[in-house]
């Protein structure tokens, strides 16, 4: 059985010597990792300059588990701001995005 490879966003230092997995938050505040089935899907949502690495699901789960993260989102499409308090007006300058953490 072939391993499915996911394109996972990462952050790198200016020198490129260190790479760190980029984590996000769900609308309810839980941390999550995301992966894309193609580099094009990743670039469409996070921009063409977003660095990424290729990982299988098992490797990704192994990396996030010690961080207390157990949620994976594959090929996210809907990206929305966090849910606000009832009755609170949305900021006119708010944009829809995954929260980087």
Phi and psi in degrees as a GROMACS rama.xvg file:
@    title "Ramachandran Plot"
@    xaxis  label "Phi"
@    yaxis  label "Psi"
@TYPE xy
-78.9768  145.298  UNK-2
-84.4535  129.512  UNK-3
-76.1762  130.425  UNK-4
-101.211  130.086  UNK-5
-107.172  144.634  UNK-6
-94.2612  110.413  UNK-7
-111.263  126.259  UNK-8
-65.8936  139.731  UNK-9
-134.376  162.291  UNK-10
-108.305  142.644  UNK-11
-126.24  154.204  UNK-12
-73.3262  166.918  UNK-13
-57.9864  -32.0055  UNK-14
-86.0289  -10.9037  UNK-15
79.0424  6.64962  UNK-16
-82.1513  -17.5247  UNK-17
-129.435  134.853  UNK-18
-124.084  134.217  UNK-19
-128.347  139.801  UNK-20
-61.4415  134.449  UNK-21
-91.5689  120.078  UNK-22
-102.834  158.26  UNK-23
-131.65  178.985  UNK-24
-124.115  141.841  UNK-25
-74.7075  168.181  UNK-26
-59.4843  -29.3672  UNK-27
-85.9416  3.51748  UNK-28
99.3751  -13.621  UNK-29
-68.0987  141.049  UNK-30
-75.8501  149.777  UNK-31
-149.667  161.805  UNK-32
-110.991  150.54  UNK-33
-124.991  154.791  UNK-34
-144.628  152.799  UNK-35
-124.184  146.029  UNK-36
-77.5028  -12.5168  UNK-37
-147.027  152.328  UNK-38
-62.4731  -30.8006  UNK-39
-65.9996  -39.6055  UNK-40
-64.3164  -41.2755  UNK-41
-62.6975  -47.3596  UNK-42
-65.0737  -35.3135  UNK-43
-64.0764  -34.9503  UNK-44
-92.72  -39.984  UNK-45
-107.604  -4.54031  UNK-46
100.435  153.17  UNK-47
-69.2234  -17.9912  UNK-48
-87.5896  -5.28284  UNK-49
-67.3927  121.75  UNK-50
-74.3273  151.777  UNK-51
-149.6  163.87  UNK-52
-129.484  161.767  UNK-53
-102.536  125.797  UNK-54
-139.458  149.061  UNK-55
-80.8686  163.646  UNK-56
-60.813  -41.2974  UNK-57
-62.1909  -42.1443  UNK-58
-65.5079  -40.6087  UNK-59
-63.9564  -43.7807  UNK-60
-62.739  -37.6973  UNK-61
-64.1464  -37.799  UNK-62
-71.4503  -37.2206  UNK-63
-88.6542  -20.8263  UNK-64
-57.3238  -47.7734  UNK-65
-63.7788  -16.4737  UNK-66
-88.6832  -0.348542  UNK-67
78.9034  16.6989  UNK-68
-100.984  126.813  UNK-69
-127.203  6.66961  UNK-70
-106.681  126.656  UNK-71
-115.141  138.635  UNK-72
-122.637  117.944  UNK-73
-104.886  134.907  UNK-74
50.0765  57.5331  UNK-75
-63.8453  141.321  UNK-76
-117.387  -49.2081  UNK-77
-84.5456  123.138  UNK-78
-126.285  122.064  UNK-79
-138.613  157.159  UNK-80
-68.9724  161  UNK-81
-61.0998  153.31  UNK-82
-69.8864  128.728  UNK-83
-88.5982  -179.611  UNK-84
-72.5855  142.72  UNK-85
-54.1703  133.747  UNK-86
87.3801  -10.9207  UNK-87
-79.3869  134.174  UNK-88
-78.5937  142.62  UNK-89
-73.3317  145.798  UNK-90
-68.5331  135.406  UNK-91
-66.2935  -17.9782  UNK-92
-100.705  3.4517  UNK-93
-70.1697  146.532  UNK-94
-124.165  153.906  UNK-95
-80.3281  123.431  UNK-96
-163.159  157.59  UNK-97
-73.7318  141.279  UNK-98
-82.8454  121.242  UNK-99
-79.7902  134.534  UNK-100
